[in-house]
Amino acid sequence: MKKNITIAGAGLVGSLCALYMRKRGFDVSVYERRDDLRLTEITAGKSINLALSVRGWTALKKVGAAENVGKIAIPMYKRVMHDTEGNLYDQAYGNPGQAIYSVSRANLNLILMEMAEKNGAKIHCNQKCLDVDFSSGDTTFEHTKTGEKTTVNSDLLIGADGAFSAVRSKMTRRNRQQYSQHFIEHGYKELLIPANEDGTHKLEKNALHIWPRGNFMLIALPNLDGSYTCTLFAPYEGEESFEELNNNEDVKKYFKKIFPDLVPLIPDLCEQFFSNPTSSMAIMRTYPWHVDDKSILIGDAAHATVPFYGQGMNAGFEDCRILDELLDKHNNNFKTCFKEYSQVRKPNGDGVQDLSMHNFIVMRDKTADTKFLLQKKIEQKFAQQYPEKWVPLYSMVSFSNIPYSEAWQVGMKQEKMMQSIMNISNINETWDSEEIMEKMLGLI
Ligand SMILES: Cc1cc2nc3c(=O)[nH]c(=O)nc-3n(C[C@H](O)[C@H](O)[C@H](O)COP(=O)(O)OP(=O)(O)OC[C@H]3O[C@@H](n4cnc5c(N)ncnc54)[C@H](O)[C@@H]3O)c2cc1C
């Protein structure tokens, strides 16, 4: 008999997963708590746009979604750093032609929902997952407008309901289910740089802009309409924190001092600052990611992370692809497949979380450090000369499908090695020499 699957959550990962499961020929019903995206106006909240990289593209390609998404993607080939004097410095992300891509969250979600529906998935909006009975396969949803409750029975419940997953919360009440959550001390707020009157971008378009400021930072990603979405990541409390910004004067003073080149680009800065929310960020861990052959977690529900590597969605898309491969391998046997899914994906969930925390320090602090930029130049040169011996950490994460856990381990070894290279006394003068390349060869 054809298996029927219920998915809680029609966000980015739930919608892509629905498409994957329909392509396998399962009956798929998706229940989403929000209003139908197609009928609502998008407001500031959880990141307006996101960076899509190779893992995301690989998963989209496998189900034929990459072409549609390609139409809304803006390549970003480099980081452009802005210092407090308004000087700009760039750093390429990879080899010439390699880029990460800025996409609108809402448009990407719409494309995936529509493709899932076109392929036969049923999507029910305003349905909030309330309760799960893992033994019977019953899931109860409540209509968010009418309060009406519906219980559906399915062979499999996929929890794609994000960082505060109701499905995961039910799992954590089971015996021996591991769970932890850690909120970092920083929050974030989005601000919009509008387009020029002729619709062009006010900053260089094909780049991710960063204002690194030590313990905090601001970044900006381009949108198709010529605007930029900025995200200020700052501590909630203490010096130069959100708690110090209470009125227009505070905000003007803060931006003039810390991000002076940004002030003329956002005419309604204070209005935006006080009308857009300040949101928190957390790392959530759980194990296992399945209950027998009855339920699995996917995307943020399984491994919510802080956004500093731009990998949360990419990791969730990768979950969909790997799940599909495992279903092939296990001939659609849910029980054996899900056991392996938990075992294989959990270290990678941990890996993407470790990488994300690490990259916060790189972005907010190291990108303003000339020694770090020199280190990256040396690594890039060595990687070009010996591509089979060295793939830079950023490239392993963003331009390959190497498992995150492996990228993290190799990256930490590389870092240790680079420390001894950077400690060479005259490295500023000798970095471009064959001697340094040979030293690196010797250390590998
Ligand atoms: C500021 C910021 C910037 C980011 N930038 C990037 C980036 O550049 N690149 C990247 O790869 N990732 C990025 N991420 C991470 C990315 O947003 C997430 O990893 C991604 O959205 C996860 O998708 P998801 O479908 O698992 O969860 P979500 O996108 O959270 O979707 C979950 C869905 O489930 C629904 N839902 C919730 N509870 C229930 C319930 N009880 N019943 C039914 N439905 C429910 C929600 O309404 C939502 O539609 C960023 C995150 C933030 C916060």
PDBQT file of the ligand as one rigid body, heavy atoms in Angstrom, charges set to zero:
ROOT
HETATM    1  C1  LIG A 501      19.007  36.137  10.586  1.00  0.00    +0.000 C 
HETATM    2  C2  LIG A 501      19.143  34.788   9.932  1.00  0.00    +0.000 A 
HETATM    3  C3  LIG A 501      19.898  34.686   8.784  1.00  0.00    +0.000 A 
HETATM    4  C4  LIG A 501      20.052  33.439   8.167  1.00  0.00    +0.000 A 
HETATM    5  N1  LIG A 501      20.803  33.358   7.042  1.00  0.00    +0.000 NA
HETATM    6  C5  LIG A 501      20.991  32.160   6.456  1.00  0.00    +0.000 A 
HETATM    7  C6  LIG A 501      21.776  32.046   5.271  1.00  0.00    +0.000 A 
HETATM    8  O1  LIG A 501      22.311  33.037   4.762  1.00  0.00    +0.000 OA
HETATM    9  N2  LIG A 501      21.929  30.815   4.703  1.00  0.00    +0.000 N 
HETATM   10  C7  LIG A 501      21.378  29.691   5.259  1.00  0.00    +0.000 A 
HETATM   11  O2  LIG A 501      21.567  28.604   4.708  1.00  0.00    +0.000 OA
HETATM   12  N3  LIG A 501      20.614  29.779   6.368  1.00  0.00    +0.000 NA
HETATM   13  C8  LIG A 501      20.410  30.969   6.975  1.00  0.00    +0.000 A 
HETATM   14  N4  LIG A 501      19.635  31.061   8.094  1.00  0.00    +0.000 N 
HETATM   15  C9  LIG A 501      19.053  29.839   8.660  1.00  0.00    +0.000 C 
HETATM   16  C10 LIG A 501      17.760  29.490   7.966  1.00  0.00    +0.000 C 
HETATM   17  O3  LIG A 501      16.867  30.569   8.101  1.00  0.00    +0.000 OA
HETATM   18  C11 LIG A 501      17.152  28.242   8.591  1.00  0.00    +0.000 C 
HETATM   19  O4  LIG A 501      18.121  27.255   8.748  1.00  0.00    +0.000 OA
HETATM   20  C12 LIG A 501      16.021  27.730   7.712  1.00  0.00    +0.000 C 
HETATM   21  O5  LIG A 501      14.985  28.686   7.656  1.00  0.00    +0.000 OA
HETATM   22  C13 LIG A 501      15.496  26.406   8.261  1.00  0.00    +0.000 C 
HETATM   23  O6  LIG A 501      14.394  26.011   7.536  1.00  0.00    +0.000 OA
HETATM   24  P1  LIG A 501      13.288  25.111   8.216  1.00  0.00    +0.000 P 
HETATM   25  O7  LIG A 501      12.268  24.889   7.162  1.00  0.00    +0.000 OA
HETATM   26  O8  LIG A 501      13.920  23.959   8.898  1.00  0.00    +0.000 OA
HETATM   27  O9  LIG A 501      12.690  26.024   9.382  1.00  0.00    +0.000 OA
HETATM   28  P2  LIG A 501      11.831  27.350   9.226  1.00  0.00    +0.000 P 
HETATM   29  O10 LIG A 501      12.309  28.157   8.108  1.00  0.00    +0.000 OA
HETATM   30  O11 LIG A 501      11.789  27.946  10.587  1.00  0.00    +0.000 OA
HETATM   31  O12 LIG A 501      10.384  26.815   8.862  1.00  0.00    +0.000 OA
HETATM   32  C14 LIG A 501       9.593  26.150   9.800  1.00  0.00    +0.000 C 
HETATM   33  C15 LIG A 501       8.150  26.253   9.373  1.00  0.00    +0.000 C 
HETATM   34  O13 LIG A 501       7.343  25.528  10.298  1.00  0.00    +0.000 OA
HETATM   35  C16 LIG A 501       6.236  26.307  10.683  1.00  0.00    +0.000 C 
HETATM   36  N5  LIG A 501       5.842  25.892  12.034  1.00  0.00    +0.000 N 
HETATM   37  C17 LIG A 501       6.445  26.181  13.214  1.00  0.00    +0.000 A 
HETATM   38  N6  LIG A 501       5.820  25.577  14.233  1.00  0.00    +0.000 NA
HETATM   39  C18 LIG A 501       4.782  24.895  13.696  1.00  0.00    +0.000 A 
HETATM   40  C19 LIG A 501       3.752  24.077  14.238  1.00  0.00    +0.000 A 
HETATM   41  N7  LIG A 501       3.668  23.872  15.555  1.00  0.00    +0.000 N 
HETATM   42  N8  LIG A 501       2.872  23.515  13.400  1.00  0.00    +0.000 NA
HETATM   43  C20 LIG A 501       2.965  23.730  12.049  1.00  0.00    +0.000 A 
HETATM   44  N9  LIG A 501       3.894  24.498  11.482  1.00  0.00    +0.000 NA
HETATM   45  C21 LIG A 501       4.805  25.068  12.291  1.00  0.00    +0.000 A 
HETATM   46  C22 LIG A 501       6.741  27.744  10.610  1.00  0.00    +0.000 C 
HETATM   47  O14 LIG A 501       5.671  28.664  10.464  1.00  0.00    +0.000 OA
HETATM   48  C23 LIG A 501       7.644  27.693   9.395  1.00  0.00    +0.000 C 
HETATM   49  O15 LIG A 501       6.965  27.962   8.208  1.00  0.00    +0.000 OA
HETATM   50  C24 LIG A 501      19.435  32.294   8.724  1.00  0.00    +0.000 A 
HETATM   51  C25 LIG A 501      18.665  32.411   9.875  1.00  0.00    +0.000 A 
HETATM   52  C26 LIG A 501      18.523  33.644  10.475  1.00  0.00    +0.000 A 
HETATM   53  C27 LIG A 501      17.688  33.738  11.716  1.00  0.00    +0.000 C 
ENDROOT
TORSDOF 0
